[in-house]
Amino acid sequence: MKNKKGQVWTTDYVIGLMLFILVLIITVKMVISIQPSQDQIIVYRDAVHLSDAILSKGYPANWTTTDVLLPGIADNNRINNTKLLQFQNMEYGQTKILMHTISDYLFFIKNGTGIINTGKCVYGYNITTNINCEPQLNTIKYENLAKIERMVIYNSTVVVMTIYAWN
């Protein structure tokens, strides 16, 4: 009988090739799924734009609800209570149009102990809050969600403004 050292059998070759193709397909699918979708990019872009616009002076600089073109609530990274009150008095649909965003949004201000009730717990999208002024985010339905946190000064204290945007 002949010794068959070093010969490749057809079944070994086919099984090895199938395993290689399977690993290659899984790798390609994983790489493709890591890339964000166009909708995810739009929601993130809107969240960044909203955080910049909200923490700006707005336009015109001393805007009111009757002449506002871009509502901003801060001057030099300090929340202006007058502008915050003006923003609170605006309808959500109007602010969304003025902010030039297609994503729904909300924002709130919190310190180290929790959310600060600055006349309203949450600004933007009308959402229910609990007794601690925390928004019930599980009540909104979304496909894509982005969260931005920015440090700002409110009443001489450093606080965090959190913005959520979604579609």
N, C-alpha and C positions, 0 to 999 in steps of 0.2 A: 504494500500500500504506500502511496506517495504521501509525503508530509506537506500540508497546505499552509505553511507559514507565510504571512505577509500578503495573502490574497484577500481582497474585499468581496464580501458577498453582496449580492444585489439588495437583499432585504435590509442589511445594515446601512447601505448607502441611502436607500429610500427613506428609512426611518430618520436618519441623521439630517437629510435634506428637509423633511417635513418639520422637524424640530427647529431647524434654522429659520425656515420661512415663518413658522408660528411666532418665534421670538422677534423676528423682524417686523411682522405685522403689529404685534403688541407694542413694540417700541415706537413705531410710526404713529399709532393711535394716541399714545401717551404724549408725544411731542405736540401733536395737533391739539389735544385737549388742554394743554397748558396755555396756549395762546388765547388771550381774551377775545370775546366776540365784539362785534361792532357796537351792540347795545351796551355791553359792559364799559366800553371806552366812552360812549356818550354819557352814561350816568356818572362815571368818575370825572369826566371833564366838567359836567354841570356842577358837581359837588365842589370842585376846586374853584370854579367861577363864582359860585354862590358864596363861598367863604371869603373870597377876595372882595366881592361886591358888598356883602353885608358889613364887613369890617372897614369899608371905605367911608368917606364923608358923604358919599352920594352926590347926585347932581340934580340941580344946582347945590352948592355947598350948604346953604341954609334952606333946604327944601321943606315944603309943607305937603300935605296930602293933595293939595290942589295943583301944585306946579312941579311935582316930582317927575324926573325922567329916569333916575336910578336911585332907589332907596338904599342908603347906607346908614349905619347906626353908630359909627365910631369916628372920633377925631384923634389923630395921633395914637392909634391903638388903644384908646380909652373910650368906653361906651358912653355915649351921650344920651342921658335919660330922656331929654326932650325928643330926640330922634327915635329912640326906642318906643316911646309912647305914640309918636306919629305912625311908626311902623305897625304897632299893635292895632291902631284904628283903621288900617287899610284892609281890604278884603284880600283873601288868599289868591284868588284868581287874578286880581290886579297886580299883586306883587310878583306873581309868576311871569306875567307878561312883561312887566317892567324889568325883571331880572334876565329876560331873554333865555329862559330855560324851558326845556320840554319835560324834564323830570319833575316828579313831585318832590317836595322837600319839607323839612322841619328843622328847627334848631332850638337849642336851649343853652342856658348858662349855668355852670355848676362850679362849686368850690370843693374843697377837700371833704366836706361832710355831706354834700348832696346837691341837688338842683336848687337854684335860687329862684324864688318867685319874685320876678321883677315887674309885677303887675299882671303877669301871665306866666304860666309855667313853660309852655311850649309855643313857639312862633311858627308861622307857616301853616302847613297842613293841619286841619282840625282833627286832633286825636285825643282820646280820653287819657287822663292821667290818674294815678292813684293818690292816696292821701299824702304821700311824700313828694308829690309834684313830678313823679317820674312818668314819662310817656309809656303807654302800653303798646310797644312796638309789635307785639305779636298780633295785634288787631289789623295791621296793614298787610295787603297782599302785594307781593312784588316778585319779579323775575331776577332783577339785578339791584343790588344795594351797595352804596358807597358811604363811607363814614370819614369825615374830616374833623380833626380836633385842632383848635387854634387857641393860643394863650392870648388873653386880653386883660385889660384893667377895668374893673368895675368898682366904683366907690373906693378908690385907692387900694384895692386888693387885687392880686393876680388871680384870675379865674380861668376856666376853660370853657370855650364855646364849642359845642358839638353840633355838627351838621350831618344830617342824613339825607341822601338823595336816592331815589329809586324810580323804577318804571315797571 
